Amino acid sequence: MTPAGFEAQLRQDLTLQQLAGAIGQSGVTPRTVIDHVLAIQTEKREVMEYRLPIDDFLGKVKLADGAAKVLR
């Protein structure tokens, strides 16, 4: 896991803890809300990453003069 990914996961975990705590401390919480919060907390997703090597494509790019400019 990258440092940025770790930070994002930690931020999400803290947010969910705060949300669950706030809902749990409220006087009346509908069962559907509790079920939804629990589903969010236990949800797992799988993602895949594929990186394209830039060197394979860099020589094939043809741009007219001035077609690309640096954005700052």
Summary of the structure (lengths in Angstrom):
residues: 72
radius of gyration: 22.4
end to end distance: 29.2
largest distance: 66.2
contacts: 96
relative contact order: 0.07
helix: 54%
strand: 0%
